[in-house]
Amino acid sequence: METQVMLCASRRSYIVITVSGHPSKRDWAQRALQRLREHLAPLGGSLNPEKTKMVDTLKGEAFSFLGFDLRRVGRRQGDGRFVLITPKKSARLAIKAKIREIIRQAGGTPLKEVIARINRTLAGWVNYFRCNTVQIHYRTLFRSSISI
């Protein structure tokens, strides 16, 4: 198994290692984790045992990573599955709270300025969580921000 390691300048780096679910590659995830530990050791790095875990998405397990929830789901039409990547519920709730706060603090601020501030906030959120499903959540946020 060939492993490539990317060195980062920051003290904290985040990584997800994906391994094929094919039966012939059953032990590759454990081997990849061991190789990563071996590469980090000479650099003085280590993995945080509390934050390091192995997830088997083939068994329906999901995991969170950098504000995203990742899980395998079945296709609506036809056979097959794919990895669904969505913003975490806490991230969606946080942006809704931020929009409510902008509106509450608006007071006598002209409507154009309030809308511009909301748009900047939403644009930043959408740019961070850019993925296929973010449009669905963006529409939900828009509806909920209007009904405050």
MILOVO-164397 format. One record per atom (N, C-alpha, C): x, y, z; atom name; residue in one letter. Coordinates in steps of 0.001 Angstrom, whole numbers, padded with zeros to 6 digits. Example, Ala and Ser with C-alpha at 12.3 -4.5 7.8 and 13.67 -1.06 7.14 Angstrom:
# residues 2
<<013190 -005690 007800> "N" "a">
<<012300 -004500 007800> "CA" "a">
<<013200 -003300 007800> "C" "a">
<<012850 -002250 007080> "N" "s">
<<013670 -001060 007140> "CA" "s">
<<012900 000030 007870> "C" "s">
END
This chain:
# residues 148
<<000848 -001179 000000> "N" "m">
<<000000 000000 000000> "CA" "m">
<<000887 001234 000000> "C" "m">
<<000658 002140 -000885> "N" "e">
<<001423 003363 -000979> "CA" "e">
<<000718 004461 -000185> "C" "e">
<<001453 005162 000661> "N" "t">
<<000888 006236 001454> "CA" "t">
<<001675 007503 001187> "C" "t">
<<000975 008600 001000> "N" "q">
<<001634 009887 000844> "CA" "q">
<<001265 010740 002040> "C" "q">
<<002210 011473 002565> "N" "v">
<<001972 012328 003716> "CA" "v">
<<002210 013763 003297> "C" "v">
<<001275 014633 003632> "N" "m">
<<001421 016051 003339> "CA" "m">
<<001825 016748 004630> "C" "m">
<<002902 017502 004603> "N" "l">
<<003350 018223 005786> "CA" "l">
<<002711 019611 005790> "C" "l">
<<002161 019988 006928> "N" "c">
<<001514 021289 007061> "CA" "c">
<<002283 022133 008059> "C" "c">
<<002255 023439 007855> "N" "a">
<<002983 024350 008730> "CA" "a">
<<002258 024571 010054> "C" "a">
<<000956 024347 010089> "N" "s">
<<000214 024621 011317> "CA" "s">
<<000447 023518 012340> "C" "s">
<<000197 023855 013605> "N" "r">
<<000365 022881 014678> "CA" "r">
<<-000778 021872 014687> "C" "r">
<<-001931 022270 014180> "N" "r">
<<-003088 021380 014148> "CA" "r">
<<-003488 021138 012703> "C" "r">
<<-003532 019909 012351> "N" "s">
<<-003980 019542 011021> "CA" "s">
<<-005088 018506 011159> "C" "s">
<<-005964 018518 010189> "N" "y">
<<-007090 017601 010206> "CA" "y">
<<-007013 016737 008960> "C" "y">
<<-007335 015468 009115> "N" "i">
<<-007216 014568 007982> "CA" "i">
<<-008301 013496 008055> "C" "i">
<<-008790 013136 006885> "N" "v">
<<-009683 011986 006758> "CA" "v">
<<-009016 011056 005767> "C" "v">
<<-008881 009798 006145> "N" "i">
<<-008317 008792 005250> "CA" "i">
<<-009465 007891 004824> "C" "i">
<<-009669 007780 003537> "N" "t">
<<-010735 006899 003041> "CA" "t">
<<-010102 005660 002429> "C" "t">
<<-010763 004543 002641> "N" "v">
<<-010283 003264 002131> "CA" "v">
<<-011454 002564 001470> "C" "v">
<<-011189 001907 000380> "N" "s">
<<-012212 001150 -000331> "CA" "s">
<<-012853 000112 000587> "C" "s">
<<-014133 -000126 000376> "N" "g">
<<-014838 -001122 001163> "CA" "g">
<<-014756 -002519 000586> "C" "g">
<<-013970 -002690 -000444> "N" "h">
<<-013844 -004013 -001060> "CA" "h">
<<-013257 -005000 -000053> "C" "h">
<<-013796 -006228 -000013> "N" "p">
<<-013307 -007220 000957> "CA" "p">
<<-011803 -007473 000907> "C" "p">
<<-011187 -007318 -000248> "N" "s">
<<-009747 -007557 -000339> "CA" "s">
<<-008937 -006468 000363> "C" "s">
<<-009573 -005360 000708> "N" "k">
<<-008883 -004244 001352> "CA" "k">
<<-009349 -004061 002797> "C" "k">
<<-009799 -005129 003396> "N" "r">
<<-010418 -005091 004717> "CA" "r">
<<-009520 -004474 005794> "C" "r">
<<-008226 -004762 005783> "N" "d">
<<-007342 -004262 006842> "CA" "d">
<<-006586 -002989 006454> "C" "d">
<<-006890 -002405 005321> "N" "w">
<<-006156 -001229 004859> "CA" "w">
<<-006341 -000014 005769> "C" "w">
<<-007517 000166 006336> "N" "a">
<<-007747 001329 007195> "CA" "a">
<<-006816 001285 008404> "C" "a">
<<-006720 000122 009023> "N" "q">
<<-005831 -000027 010188> "CA" "q">
<<-004380 000188 009779> "C" "q">
<<-003999 -000327 008622> "N" "r">
<<-002626 -000154 008134> "CA" "r">
<<-002336 001312 007824> "C" "r">
<<-003302 002014 007233> "N" "a">
<<-003107 003434 006923> "CA" "a">
<<-002939 004250 008204> "C" "a">
<<-003722 003936 009222> "N" "l">
<<-003603 004624 010504> "CA" "l">
<<-002234 004375 011126> "C" "l">
<<-001748 003150 011063> "N" "q">
<<-000430 002829 011595> "CA" "q">
<<000666 003563 010827> "C" "q">
<<000548 003604 009500> "N" "r">
<<001553 004314 008688> "CA" "r">
<<001565 005802 009003> "C" "r">
<<000383 006385 009220> "N" "l">
<<000314 007803 009571> "CA" "l">
<<001026 008050 010900> "C" "l">
<<000805 007196 011871> "N" "r">
<<001500 007324 013163> "CA" "r">
<<003019 007229 012973> "C" "r">
<<003457 006291 012129> "N" "e">
<<004888 006118 011876> "CA" "e">
<<005494 007348 011199> "C" "e">
<<004738 008002 010311> "N" "h">
<<005250 009195 009636> "CA" "h">
<<005265 010404 010565> "C" "h">
<<004321 010487 011472> "N" "l">
<<004239 011630 012384> "CA" "l">
<<005277 011569 013502> "C" "l">
<<005619 010362 013958> "N" "a">
<<006527 010191 015087> "CA" "a">
<<007871 010898 014901> "C" "a">
<<008588 010722 013772> "N" "p">
<<009878 011413 013620> "CA" "p">
<<009741 012939 013569> "C" "p">
<<008562 013423 013248> "N" "l">
<<008331 014870 013177> "CA" "l">
<<007897 015449 014527> "C" "l">
<<007773 014568 015506> "N" "g">
<<007329 015015 016824> "CA" "g">
<<005822 015171 016918> "C" "g">
<<005121 014625 015963> "N" "g">
<<003665 014731 015956> "CA" "g">
<<003017 013446 016429> "C" "g">
<<001767 013570 016792> "N" "s">
<<001015 012388 017201> "CA" "s">
<<-000464 012637 016946> "C" "s">
<<-001235 011573 016984> "N" "l">
<<-002678 011671 016800> "CA" "l">
<<-003340 011772 018172> "C" "l">
<<-004349 012589 018272> "N" "n">
<<-005107 012708 019509> "CA" "n">
<<-006031 011498 019611> "C" "n">
<<-005818 010617 020606> "N" "p">
<<-006632 009399 020693> "CA" "p">
<<-008121 009681 020890> "C" "p">
<<-008452 010801 021522> "N" "e">
<<-009862 011134 021745> "CA" "e">
<<-010559 011546 020455> "C" "e">
<<-009793 012088 019512> "N" "k">
<<-010388 012579 018268> "CA" "k">
<<-010138 011652 017083> "C" "k">
<<-009349 010619 017289> "N" "t">
<<-009036 009691 016212> "CA" "t">
<<-009984 008499 016297> "C" "t">
<<-010681 008257 015201> "N" "k">
<<-011581 007104 015195> "CA" "k">
<<-011704 006554 013785> "C" "k">
<<-012097 005302 013738> "N" "m">
<<-012343 004650 012455> "CA" "m">
<<-013843 004434 012337> "C" "m">
<<-014389 004800 011186> "N" "v">
<<-015823 004705 010942> "CA" "v">
<<-016045 003820 009729> "C" "v">
<<-016974 002914 009827> "N" "d">
<<-017317 002038 008704> "CA" "d">
<<-018628 002534 008101> "C" "d">
<<-018519 003331 007052> "N" "t">
<<-019726 003883 006424> "CA" "t">
<<-020538 002806 005711> "C" "t">
<<-019901 001679 005412> "N" "l">
<<-020640 000576 004786> "CA" "l">
<<-021668 -000013 005749> "C" "l">
<<-021453 000165 007046> "N" "k">
<<-022384 -000330 008061> "CA" "k">
<<-023360 000756 008501> "C" "k">
<<-023386 001875 007774> "N" "g">
<<-024323 002946 008081> "CA" "g">
<<-023814 003965 009087> "C" "g">
<<-022563 003844 009515> "N" "e">
<<-022016 004793 010472> "CA" "e">
<<-021732 006122 009772> "C" "e">
<<-021906 007201 010496> "N" "a">
<<-021639 008544 009972> "CA" "a">
<<-020581 009199 010846> "C" "a">
<<-020005 010287 010355> "N" "f">
<<-019046 011026 011171> "CA" "f">
<<-019087 012505 010808> "C" "f">
<<-018598 013322 011724> "N" "s">
<<-018533 014767 011523> "CA" "s">
<<-017085 015162 011319> "C" "s">
<<-016883 016166 010459> "N" "f">
<<-015534 016631 010170> "CA" "f">
<<-015590 018084 009746> "C" "f">
<<-014941 018956 010516> "N" "l">
<<-014839 020382 010215> "CA" "l">
<<-016193 021026 009898> "C" "l">
<<-017193 020722 010689> "N" "g">
<<-018507 021331 010514> "CA" "g">
<<-019423 020623 009541> "C" "g">
<<-018989 019508 009003> "N" "f">
<<-019800 018743 008060> "CA" "f">
<<-020180 017401 008666> "C" "f">
<<-021348 016898 008292> "N" "d">
<<-021736 015527 008588> "CA" "d">
<<-021582 014733 007302> "C" "d">
<<-020944 013578 007382> "N" "l">
<<-020730 012724 006217> "CA" "l">
<<-021328 011355 006499> "C" "l">
<<-022116 010847 005546> "N" "r">
<<-022708 009519 005680> "CA" "r">
<<-023049 008976 004299> "C" "r">
<<-023059 007658 004198> "N" "r">
<<-023437 006998 002947> "CA" "r">
<<-024943 006829 002933> "C" "r">
<<-025543 007170 001808> "N" "v">
<<-026992 007013 001647> "CA" "v">
<<-027270 006379 000292> "C" "v">
<<-028436 005780 000175> "N" "g">
<<-028829 005177 -001088> "CA" "g">
<<-029311 006227 -002069> "C" "g">
<<-029124 005956 -003327> "N" "r">
<<-029608 006855 -004374> "CA" "r">
<<-031131 006807 -004420> "C" "r">
<<-031747 007904 -004805> "N" "r">
<<-033209 007942 -004907> "CA" "r">
<<-033702 007048 -006029> "C" "r">
<<-032965 007067 -007127> "N" "q">
<<-033351 006246 -008277> "CA" "q">
<<-032216 005291 -008605> "C" "q">
<<-032566 004059 -008823> "N" "g">
<<-031554 003078 -009204> "CA" "g">
<<-030788 002542 -008012> "C" "g">
<<-029826 001718 -008330> "N" "d">
<<-028996 001109 -007295> "CA" "d">
<<-027819 002019 -006972> "C" "d">
<<-027136 001660 -005943> "N" "g">
<<-025920 002373 -005591> "CA" "g">
<<-026096 003282 -004391> "C" "g">
<<-024978 003741 -003899> "N" "r">
<<-024942 004620 -002743> "CA" "r">
<<-023923 005717 -003009> "C" "r">
<<-023988 006780 -002237> "N" "f">
<<-023010 007853 -002344> "CA" "f">
<<-022818 008485 -000980> "C" "f">
<<-021758 009269 -000826> "N" "v">
<<-021486 009944 000439> "CA" "v">
<<-022208 011289 000407> "C" "v">
<<-023110 011468 001359> "N" "l">
<<-023855 012714 001499> "CA" "l">
<<-023105 013602 002473> "C" "l">
<<-022770 014807 002049> "N" "i">
<<-022031 015754 002870> "CA" "i">
<<-022933 016955 003116> "C" "i">
<<-023256 017199 004387> "N" "t">
<<-024141 018306 004732> "CA" "t">
<<-023532 019117 005876> "C" "t">
<<-023884 020398 005964> "N" "p">
<<-023442 021169 007133> "CA" "p">
<<-024080 020578 008394> "C" "p">
<<-023317 020572 009495> "N" "k">
<<-023851 020044 010747> "CA" "k">
<<-025046 020875 011198> "C" "k">
<<-025934 020246 011933> "N" "k">
<<-027121 020938 012427> "CA" "k">
<<-026724 022149 013279> "C" "k">
<<-025686 022012 014078> "N" "s">
<<-025242 023134 014913> "CA" "s">
<<-024798 024323 014063> "C" "s">
<<-024188 024057 012896> "N" "a">
<<-023776 025143 011999> "CA" "a">
<<-024999 025836 011404> "C" "a">
<<-026022 025050 011062> "N" "r">
<<-027249 025641 010516> "CA" "r">
<<-027961 026479 011566> "C" "r">
<<-028005 025975 012788> "N" "l">
<<-028648 026734 013864> "CA" "l">
<<-027866 028015 014187> "C" "l">
<<-026538 027935 014127> "N" "a">
<<-025704 029104 014420> "CA" "a">
<<-025914 030213 013400> "C" "a">
<<-026021 029862 012118> "N" "i">
<<-026211 030904 011106> "CA" "i">
<<-027596 031523 011223> "C" "i">
<<-028593 030722 011581> "N" "k">
<<-029931 031277 011805> "CA" "k">
<<-029912 032264 012967> "C" "k">
<<-029213 031901 014037> "N" "a">
<<-029101 032792 015198> "CA" "a">
<<-028378 034078 014826> "C" "a">
<<-027342 033963 013990> "N" "k">
<<-026588 035146 013551> "CA" "k">
<<-027482 036086 012745> "C" "k">
<<-028315 035529 011867> "N" "i">
<<-029224 036349 011064> "CA" "i">
<<-030243 037045 011972> "C" "i">
<<-030791 036301 012935> "N" "r">
<<-031738 036899 013882> "CA" "r">
<<-031094 038053 014643> "C" "r">
<<-029829 037850 015050> "N" "e">
<<-029112 038892 015791> "CA" "e">
<<-028893 040133 014921> "C" "e">
<<-028558 039948 013672> "N" "i">
<<-028382 041092 012754> "CA" "i">
<<-029686 041872 012657> "C" "i">
<<-030792 041154 012535> "N" "i">
<<-032096 041819 012403> "CA" "i">
<<-032461 042528 013699> "C" "i">
<<-032213 041883 014849> "N" "r">
<<-032521 042513 016143> "CA" "r">
<<-031712 043778 016366> "C" "r">
<<-030453 043769 015967> "N" "q">
<<-029576 044913 016183> "CA" "q">
<<-029784 046025 015165> "C" "q">
<<-030580 045758 014144> "N" "a">
<<-030744 046720 013055> "CA" "a">
<<-031319 048042 013540> "C" "a">
<<-032313 048004 014426> "N" "g">
<<-032915 049239 014934> "CA" "g">
<<-033355 050142 013797> "C" "g">
<<-032800 051331 013733> "N" "g">
<<-033164 052300 012696> "CA" "g">
<<-032253 052256 011481> "C" "g">
<<-031461 051216 011354> "N" "t">
<<-030557 051087 010209> "CA" "t">
<<-031374 050937 008932> "C" "t">
<<-030975 051639 007870> "N" "p">
<<-031701 051498 006602> "CA" "p">
<<-031742 050044 006140> "C" "p">
<<-032873 049671 005548> "N" "l">
<<-033106 048290 005133> "CA" "l">
<<-032020 047780 004190> "C" "l">
<<-031533 048633 003280> "N" "k">
<<-030486 048207 002341> "CA" "k">
<<-029229 047754 003076> "C" "k">
<<-028871 048460 004133> "N" "e">
<<-027668 048090 004895> "CA" "e">
<<-027873 046773 005644> "C" "e">
<<-029071 046579 006199> "N" "v">
<<-029372 045335 006904> "CA" "v">
<<-029305 044163 005932> "C" "v">
<<-029916 044324 004776> "N" "i">
<<-029908 043258 003761> "CA" "i">
<<-028480 042966 003301> "C" "i">
<<-027682 044016 003118> "N" "a">
<<-026291 043828 002691> "CA" "a">
<<-025505 043049 003750> "C" "a">
<<-025735 043351 005029> "N" "r">
<<-025037 042640 006098> "CA" "r">
<<-025464 041167 006154> "C" "r">
<<-026762 040924 006008> "N" "i">
<<-027253 039539 005993> "CA" "i">
<<-026657 038788 004801> "C" "i">
<<-026632 039435 003638> "N" "n">
<<-026075 038790 002437> "CA" "n">
<<-024596 038452 002615> "C" "n">
<<-023818 039361 003237> "N" "r">
<<-022401 039082 003476> "CA" "r">
<<-022237 037894 004416> "C" "r">
<<-023065 037852 005454> "N" "t">
<<-022998 036757 006420> "CA" "t">
<<-023349 035433 005754> "C" "t">
<<-024438 035420 004990> "N" "l">
<<-024849 034189 004302> "CA" "l">
<<-023832 033770 003248> "C" "l">
<<-023269 034742 002545> "N" "a">
<<-022280 034413 001511> "CA" "a">
<<-021056 033738 002134> "C" "a">
<<-020603 034234 003275> "N" "g">
<<-019469 033605 003950> "CA" "g">
<<-019784 032183 004382> "C" "g">
<<-020991 031989 004921> "N" "w">
<<-021405 030660 005366> "CA" "w">
<<-021498 029703 004179> "C" "w">
<<-022141 030161 003113> "N" "v">
<<-022314 029315 001925> "CA" "v">
<<-020961 028995 001291> "C" "v">
<<-020041 029952 001258> "N" "n">
<<-018726 029684 000680> "CA" "n">
<<-017967 028640 001490> "C" "n">
<<-018101 028669 002811> "N" "y">
<<-017422 027657 003623> "CA" "y">
<<-018065 026287 003427> "C" "y">
<<-019386 026251 003437> "N" "f">
<<-020099 024980 003349> "CA" "f">
<<-020496 024641 001922> "C" "f">
<<-019719 025085 000956> "N" "r">
<<-020055 024840 -000443> "CA" "r">
<<-020032 023344 -000745> "C" "r">
<<-021192 022818 -001007> "N" "c">
<<-021345 021427 -001427> "CA" "c">
<<-022717 021312 -002079> "C" "c">
<<-023026 020183 -002623> "N" "n">
<<-024269 020025 -003376> "CA" "n">
<<-025515 020297 -002553> "C" "n">
<<-025505 019941 -001289> "N" "t">
<<-026721 020052 -000489> "CA" "t">
<<-026883 021413 000178> "C" "t">
<<-025900 022284 000079> "N" "v">
<<-025991 023566 000772> "CA" "v">
<<-027132 024422 000212> "C" "v">
<<-027486 024244 -001054> "N" "q">
<<-028590 025017 -001621> "CA" "q">
<<-029890 024734 -000895> "C" "q">
<<-030105 023498 -000497> "N" "i">
<<-031311 023139 000242> "CA" "i">
<<-031327 023881 001571> "C" "i">
<<-030201 023881 002272> "N" "h">
<<-030128 024546 003568> "CA" "h">
<<-030186 026062 003410> "C" "h">
<<-029640 026581 002321> "N" "y">
<<-029690 028021 002069> "CA" "y">
<<-031149 028455 001918> "C" "y">
<<-031944 027677 001184> "N" "r">
<<-033368 028009 001032> "CA" "r">
<<-034077 027953 002382> "C" "r">
<<-033749 026964 003194> "N" "t">
<<-034349 026839 004520> "CA" "t">
<<-033977 028038 005379> "C" "t">
<<-032713 028449 005328> "N" "l">
<<-032279 029618 006091> "CA" "l">
<<-033019 030859 005641> "C" "l">
<<-033183 031015 004323> "N" "f">
<<-033850 032191 003787> "CA" "f">
<<-035289 032244 004302> "C" "f">
<<-035993 031116 004251> "N" "r">
<<-037379 031076 004745> "CA" "r">
<<-037450 031390 006222> "C" "r">
<<-036548 030802 007004> "N" "s">
<<-036616 031002 008455> "CA" "s">
<<-036188 032405 008833> "C" "s">
<<-035269 033017 008081> "N" "s">
<<-034837 034371 008432> "CA" "s">
<<-035938 035382 008152> "C" "s">
<<-036790 035101 007196> "N" "i">
<<-037899 036000 006907> "CA" "i">
<<-038987 035879 007975> "C" "i">
<<-039178 034680 008507> "N" "s">
<<-040285 034453 009451> "CA" "s">
<<-039879 034687 010897> "C" "s">
<<-038984 035617 011143> "N" "i">
<<-038518 035882 012520> "CA" "i">
<<-039546 036725 013252> "C" "i">
END
